[in-house]
Amino acid sequence: MQLKEAIEISLTYLGDEDAAVNTQTAQHPRLKLLVKCANLVIKEIATEYIPLIEREIAQVKDGTINYDRLLHRVLEVLEVRDADSDILSDCYMGPSECRVANSGMKKALIKYSYLPMDVSIDEQCPLSPLVSAKTLALGICAEYSLIEGMYEQSVMFSDRFKEDMRTATRKKGEIKIKPRRWC
């Protein structure tokens, strides 16, 4: 989904249905604030609800993987494997690097969660498909209402956003009940 879709929905929720979102109006102060709120909500979703996961091959020098050489800003290293032998290795996260217990490793396949970069109004949102434009719009409205001092509306939008996120993160699948005997 594009950020533009979520902002259009949030304008509807905020009662400004006549506002058109296009490249000429993207410089309007209200739309700039909505984009900032959207980026805050996207980061909240990625850190608290549905993490963004990346796998990539990284060079290991002196037993460490430097985070600066990875594509994204690392939040948490989930797994490190030797890229050649596919052997799982223990790792220790530091503020700027990850120390690998396997000292002979030259290339590593690292799996990590990351913090997304800020997006502009015409870009795609780096979120899971489980998060709908409506859910993102509710989060945007909650942040915007809080900033503008509309506290009651902020609580209402925040509650609806959290409920939608609970629904999106709930495990869906078949419910199995163990067979029982009747005596």
N, C-alpha and C positions, 0 to 999 in steps of 0.2 A: 504494500500500500504506500502511496505517496503521502507525505506529510500534509500536503494541500487538502486531501480528502478529510483527514481528521480535523483540521482547522476549520473547514467549512461546516462540519457537523458541530464543532464547539461553538461557532458563531450562532448557529441555530439554537443551541441550548442556552446561550447567553442572551438571546432575544434580538440579535442583529442579523436577521435573515436577508436583509437587502444588501449586505456587504458582499461584494464580489472579490474573490481572491484570484488575482492575476499578477503578472510581472510588474505592472504599473503601480498597483496598490500594495505591493510587498514591502515598500519602504514606509508605509503608514506606521506611526508609533504603536498603535494597538496591535497590528499584525506582527510587528517586531517582538512585542511583549509575548504574544501568543506563541511565537516560534521559540522564544527562550523557555517558556513554560513547557512546551512540547519536549524540548531537549532534556529538561529536568525530569519529566515523567518517563521518557525513554530510558534514561540512566537508572531511575528508580526501578523500573520493570526489569532491567538487565541485572541489577544487583540484588534485588529482594525477591523477585518472583520467578522469572524464567531466564536463567543465565544464557549468555551467548557463548557458544563453545567453538573453539578453533583448534585445528590440528595442523601442524607444520613441521618441516624438518629444519633443525637449527644446528649450527656448528658448536661444538663443545671445545673450549680452549681452557686448559689447565683445570679441568673438572667443573667448569662453570658455563652456564648459558646466560648470556647477557640479554636482558629484556629489550634493550634499545634496538637489537637486531631482529626483533620479531615484528610482525605486521601490525599488531594492536597493543594497546596498553593492558598489561596483565593484571587481573584481579587475583586469581588463584591458579596455581599449577595443579592440575588434576592427575596427570600421569606423565612419566618420562620413560621412553623405551629406546633401546639401541636401534638405530635405523637399519643397521646391517643384520644383526642377529635376532631382532625383535624380542629381546630379553628386557623385562620390566626392571627398572632401577629405582632405588629409593632416592628421594631428592629433598633438599632443604631450601625453602624459600627465603630469600633476603629481600631487601628493599629495591635493589637494582639488578639482582642476578639470582639464578637458581643453581645451587651446588649439587652436583650429581655424585652419588656414592660409588658408581662404577668408574674407576679412574682410567680405564682403557678405552672409553667411549670417545669417538671422534665426531660422529653425527648422531643426533638424537631426534626422535619423533616425539614432539612435546604436544600434549593436550592441555589446554588451559581455557579458563573463562576470562572474558575481557570486557572492558568498558568501551562502549561505542563512542565514536567521534560525533560532534555536533552536526546536525543536518540542516540544510536550508529548506525553504518552502517547496521547492520543486524536486527534491531528492526523495529517494525511497527510504522508508524507515527500516533500520536494521533490527527488526523484531521478529519473533517467532510468528508463524502463521496462526497460532492460537490466539494472538492478541488482535482483536478487530479494531477497525477505525473508530467505532462507537466507544469502545473501552478506552482507547487513547484519548478520544475527545473528552470523556468524563474526567480523566486525570488532568487534562489541560484546563478544563473549566474549574476544577478544584484549586489548582495552583493560581490561576488568574484571579479567582474570587478572593482567595486569601491575600494576594498582593494588593488588590483593589479595596480591601477592607470590608468585603461582603462576607462576614464570618458564617452566618447561618447558611447561605448558599454554598459556601466552601465545604462545610460539614456534610451537607446533603450530597454534593457531587463526589466528595471523598468516600462516603459510605457506598455509593453506587459503584464507584471505580473499584473499591476493594472487593465488593461482592462479585463484580464481573471478573476480576482477577482470580478470585477463589474458584469460580466456575471454569475459567480457562485452565487452571493448573490442576483441577481435580482429575484423578485417574478415571478414565472411562474404559469400560470393558465388561466382559462377562462375569457375572457373579456366580460362583460355584458353591454349592452347599454339599457337605459330605453326606453320603448315603447313610441311613440309619436303619436299625433293625427294630421290628415290632415283635414283641413277645406275646 
